[in-house]
Amino acid sequence: MSGGGAESTAVAGKPRLGSGFNRFWLAAGLSGAGDGISLAAAPLMASKLTDDARLIAGVTMALTLPYVVFGIPAGVLVDRFDRRRSMAVVDFVRFGAVATFTLAVLLGQPSLALLYLVFFVIGTGETYFRNASQALVPSLVPREALMHANGRLVATQNATTQFIGPMAGAALFLVAAWLPFGVDAMTFLVSAVLLSTLRPAEQPEAFLAAPSPKGALKGLLGDMTTGAKWLWRHRLLRNLAAMAGSLNFVASGAMAVLVVYAHDTLGLNDFGYGALLAAEAAGAVLAAPFAPALVRRIGRDHALVVVAAAHVVAFLVLWLVPIWWTTVLAFFVAACGAVTWDVVVVALRQTLIPDRLQGRVNSAYRLVAWGAIPLGAGAAGVVSHAFGPPAVYGFGAAVMALVMVRMLVGARRRWITNALEAAA
């Protein structure tokens, strides 16, 4: 694979990742399983409280709006505080939020407002947790094992968040509406306990000396712009952030109205909706172990072209052929592409961004990439309400076709290969 010989060897040899990484991996898997349960149960709960597609899509907006509001400050905090301990605190807080909603459902007092609030809290924690998680991996494994470690994390997160979790969430919701949220709360609690047992990570050198109270505000504002300036000057990562934003815009819209698409267009019941989520996850789980091999074979540049093409095909099928089994295949193909994107781009960021800037640059990247998620969910709700759920996927196909053209231009210019060679 062009520009990635060290990582290719690591992947092929499957190096030992160490007990610290394994404990972190287990915590991430448990937390991801809980997320998957709630991500399936929350739209189902919302659909019982309202039949307005815009309000149902509001659940996704509430979950992802913090990516825009708190993305940059979260990156500063990732670089300022011990990443492992702060991640544990985040999961303790999320445990409390989901436990509160569980109690409300048990008492027969669920409401859309409370559901939005709880998912806003979960999303706020996720804004920090995901950033800290990716920044933490390079301190747990050697650089040559980054792609292998990320592949393992991606496979586990997709297996739990999108396969095991959604199937369990839909099934548990049929048993009792409170049950999936109660299980989610417990997974956050166990994850927090596991993270608390890890030894503290070393502080980045840039923050060994705490700022004086008088200069704290000035230093915080400066740190918030540092990552954005670094990202803007890095042409490759700046372009990838824009492409990721486009992909997330259409993908979040697709997921935001999926429950309406499943019920109204495909005629599926609640369990069938969970099965669609599981089909997407199955693609992600199966693709994760093979994505590094695909990248080695065709190169990182062309791998991202394949990602965009997979999404174009998937969205065309969802738009033009709304049948349950074609929908399963479409989500499977899109998930394979999404995993390949993660395996390539996350390792790139971990390699190209200096460790002391990981949190701040990643937060700037996520502001662009993840900031598009609530916008996509809101837009999908409006389009679905006006033209029907299939129209959302037709719009997504058009957007991803433009992304594919941009990726082709980048591949011809060997933008990823050249950036890695320059960094080396």
ZIBEL-V139831 format. One record per residue. N is the residue number from 1. RES is the residue in one small letter. PSI is psi as a letter, one per 30 degrees, with the letter a starting at -180 (* if undefined). Layout:
# ZIBEL-V139831
N;RES;PSI
N;RES;PSI
This chain:
# ZIBEL-V139831
1;m;k
2;s;k
3;g;g
4;g;h
5;g;e
6;a;e
7;e;e
8;s;e
9;t;e
10;a;e
11;v;e
12;a;e
13;g;f
14;k;i
15;p;l
16;r;k
17;l;f
18;g;l
19;s;e
20;g;e
21;f;e
22;n;e
23;r;e
24;f;e
25;w;e
26;l;e
27;a;e
28;a;e
29;g;e
30;l;e
31;s;e
32;g;e
33;a;e
34;g;e
35;d;e
36;g;e
37;i;e
38;s;e
39;l;f
40;a;e
41;a;e
42;a;e
43;p;e
44;l;e
45;m;e
46;a;e
47;s;f
48;k;f
49;l;f
50;t;l
51;d;g
52;d;j
53;a;e
54;r;e
55;l;e
56;i;e
57;a;f
58;g;f
59;v;e
60;t;e
61;m;e
62;a;e
63;l;e
64;t;f
65;l;e
66;p;f
67;y;e
68;v;e
69;v;e
70;f;g
71;g;e
72;i;e
73;p;e
74;a;e
75;g;e
76;v;e
77;l;e
78;v;e
79;d;f
80;r;e
81;f;l
82;d;k
83;r;e
84;r;e
85;r;e
86;s;e
87;m;e
88;a;e
89;v;e
90;v;e
91;d;f
92;f;e
93;v;e
94;r;e
95;f;e
96;g;e
97;a;e
98;v;e
99;a;e
100;t;e
101;f;e
102;t;e
103;l;e
104;a;e
105;v;e
106;l;e
107;l;g
108;g;g
109;q;h
110;p;l
111;s;l
112;l;e
113;a;e
114;l;e
115;l;e
116;y;e
117;l;e
118;v;e
119;f;f
120;f;e
121;v;e
122;i;e
123;g;e
124;t;e
125;g;e
126;e;e
127;t;e
128;y;e
129;f;e
130;r;e
131;n;e
132;a;e
133;s;e
134;q;e
135;a;f
136;l;e
137;v;e
138;p;f
139;s;f
140;l;f
141;v;l
142;p;l
143;r;e
144;e;f
145;a;g
146;l;e
147;m;e
148;h;e
149;a;e
150;n;e
151;g;e
152;r;e
153;l;e
154;v;e
155;a;e
156;t;e
157;q;e
158;n;e
159;a;e
160;t;e
161;t;e
162;q;f
163;f;d
164;i;e
165;g;e
166;p;e
167;m;e
168;a;e
169;g;e
170;a;e
171;a;e
172;l;e
173;f;e
174;l;f
175;v;e
176;a;k
177;a;f
178;w;f
179;l;e
180;p;e
181;f;e
182;g;e
183;v;e
184;d;e
185;a;e
186;m;e
187;t;e
188;f;e
189;l;e
190;v;e
191;s;e
192;a;e
193;v;e
194;l;e
195;l;e
196;s;f
197;t;f
198;l;k
199;r;k
200;p;k
201;a;l
202;e;k
203;q;k
204;p;k
205;e;e
206;a;f
207;f;g
208;l;e
209;a;j
210;a;k
211;p;l
212;s;l
213;p;e
214;k;e
215;g;g
216;a;e
217;l;e
218;k;e
219;g;e
220;l;e
221;l;e
222;g;e
223;d;e
224;m;f
225;t;f
226;t;e
227;g;e
228;a;e
229;k;e
230;w;e
231;l;e
232;w;e
233;r;f
234;h;j
235;r;e
236;l;e
237;l;e
238;r;e
239;n;e
240;l;e
241;a;e
242;a;e
243;m;e
244;a;e
245;g;e
246;s;e
247;l;e
248;n;e
249;f;e
250;v;e
251;a;e
252;s;e
253;g;e
254;a;e
255;m;e
256;a;e
257;v;g
258;l;e
259;v;e
260;v;e
261;y;e
262;a;e
263;h;e
264;d;e
265;t;e
266;l;f
267;g;g
268;l;l
269;n;a
270;d;e
271;f;e
272;g;e
273;y;e
274;g;e
275;a;e
276;l;e
277;l;e
278;a;e
279;a;e
280;e;e
281;a;e
282;a;e
283;g;e
284;a;e
285;v;e
286;l;e
287;a;e
288;a;e
289;p;f
290;f;f
291;a;e
292;p;e
293;a;e
294;l;e
295;v;e
296;r;e
297;r;e
298;i;f
299;g;l
300;r;e
301;d;e
302;h;f
303;a;e
304;l;f
305;v;e
306;v;e
307;v;e
308;a;e
309;a;e
310;a;e
311;h;e
312;v;e
313;v;e
314;a;e
315;f;e
316;l;e
317;v;e
318;l;e
319;w;e
320;l;f
321;v;i
322;p;i
323;i;k
324;w;e
325;w;e
326;t;e
327;t;e
328;v;e
329;l;e
330;a;e
331;f;e
332;f;e
333;v;e
334;a;e
335;a;e
336;c;e
337;g;e
338;a;e
339;v;e
340;t;e
341;w;e
342;d;e
343;v;e
344;v;e
345;v;e
346;v;e
347;a;e
348;l;e
349;r;e
350;q;f
351;t;e
352;l;f
353;i;k
354;p;k
355;d;e
356;r;f
357;l;g
358;q;e
359;g;e
360;r;e
361;v;e
362;n;e
363;s;e
364;a;e
365;y;e
366;r;f
367;l;e
368;v;e
369;a;e
370;w;f
371;g;f
372;a;f
373;i;e
374;p;e
375;l;e
376;g;e
377;a;e
378;g;e
379;a;e
380;a;e
381;g;e
382;v;e
383;v;e
384;s;e
385;h;e
386;a;e
387;f;f
388;g;l
389;p;e
390;p;f
391;a;e
392;v;e
393;y;f
394;g;e
395;f;e
396;g;e
397;a;e
398;a;e
399;v;e
400;m;f
401;a;e
402;l;e
403;v;e
404;m;e
405;v;e
406;r;e
407;m;e
408;l;e
409;v;e
410;g;e
411;a;e
412;r;f
413;r;f
414;r;h
415;w;e
416;i;e
417;t;e
418;n;e
419;a;e
420;l;e
421;e;e
422;a;e
423;a;e
424;a;*
